[in-house]
Amino acid sequence: MPQLSLYIDQDTLDKVTARARSENVSVSKLVTSILSRDLADTWSPEFLATYGSIQDPTFVVPDQLDPSLDVPREEW
């Protein structure tokens, strides 16, 4: 498995170490977990929590268009 070296300040290291200890995992596993979550191609829970939070009567689901109005695709 590849290894990564980095430089961080003492305060950050203390926080990482304390959190790893509280979650009963190694610092390596904790940092891997945080990076994997942060770099994932998904929407954050905080963003998803905003869904439906706007109370504006102009935001409505548009009527569905009649599919027969579609232009036929060209044949290749």
Contacts in CASP RR format, 6 or more apart in sequence:
PFRMAT RR
TARGET T0000
AUTHOR 0000-0000-0000
METHOD contacts of the structure
MODEL  1
MPQLSLYIDQDTLDKVTARARSENVSVSKLVTSILSRDLADTWSPEFLAT
YGSIQDPTFVVPDQLDPSLDVPREEW
8 16 0 8 1.000
16 27 0 8 1.000
16 30 0 8 1.000
16 31 0 8 1.000
17 27 0 8 1.000
19 30 0 8 1.000
20 26 0 8 1.000
20 27 0 8 1.000
20 29 0 8 1.000
20 30 0 8 1.000
23 30 0 8 1.000
25 33 0 8 1.000
END
